[in-house]
Amino acid sequence: MIPLNLDNQVVLRRTLEEMEARIPIRHNPVSPIEELALDADLATVLAKTNSVIQSFNALVTELGLTETSPLK
C-alpha cells in the first residue's frame, strides 16, 4: 500500500482507491437476527439456529475466510 500523504493529492487519491478496492461487496444481504420467544418450541429453535449458521457460513465464504485464507 502507498504511504498516506495528505499533501500530495495523487498519492492520496491512489491510497483511497486501494482502500476502496479492498472493501468486500456482499451479494447476499445480512439481516438482523430476531430474538426467539422464551416459549419457542424445538422446531422453531432448530430452524432459527440453522438459518443463523447458513448466514454465517455464507459470510465466511464471501469474505474468503476459509482455512486457506491469507487473512487467517
C-alpha positions in Angstrom: 0.0 0.0 0.0 1.2 3.5 -0.8 2.0 5.6 2.3 -0.6 8.2 3.0 0.5 11.7 2.2 -2.2 14.3 2.6 -0.2 17.0 0.9 0.1 15.0 -2.4 -3.3 14.7 -4.0 -2.2 12.0 -6.4 -0.9 9.8 -3.6 -4.0 10.5 -1.5 -6.3 9.5 -4.4 -4.4 6.3 -5.1 -4.4 5.4 -1.5 -8.2 5.9 -1.2 -8.7 3.9 -4.4 -6.7 1.0 -3.0 -8.7 1.1 0.3 -11.9 1.2 -1.7 -10.9 -1.8 -3.8 -10.4 -3.9 -0.5 -14.0 -3.3 0.7 -15.8 -6.6 0.4 -19.1 -6.5 -1.5 -21.8 -8.7 -0.1 -24.0 -10.5 -2.6 -26.4 -11.8 0.0 -27.8 -9.3 2.4 -27.3 -9.8 6.1 -30.4 -9.2 8.2 -30.7 -8.8 11.9 -31.3 -11.9 14.0 -34.6 -11.8 15.6 -34.8 -12.9 19.2 -36.9 -16.1 19.8 -39.7 -16.1 22.3 -38.9 -17.8 25.6 -41.7 -20.3 24.9 -40.5 -21.2 21.4 -40.8 -24.9 20.5 -37.8 -27.1 19.5 -38.6 -27.0 15.8 -38.6 -23.2 15.8 -35.3 -23.1 17.7 -33.7 -25.6 15.3 -35.0 -23.7 12.2 -33.6 -20.3 13.6 -30.3 -21.9 14.5 -29.9 -23.4 11.1 -30.7 -20.1 9.5 -28.1 -18.3 11.5 -25.5 -20.9 10.7 -26.3 -20.7 7.0 -25.9 -16.9 7.1 -22.6 -17.1 8.9 -21.3 -19.7 6.5 -22.2 -17.6 3.5 -20.5 -14.6 5.1 -17.3 -16.6 5.8 -17.3 -17.9 2.2 -17.9 -14.5 0.6 -15.1 -12.9 2.7 -12.8 -15.7 1.8 -12.1 -16.6 5.4 -11.6 -20.3 4.8 -8.7 -22.4 6.1 -6.6 -21.4 3.1 -7.2 -17.7 3.5 -4.2 -15.4 3.8 -6.2 -13.4 6.4 -6.2 -16.2 8.9 
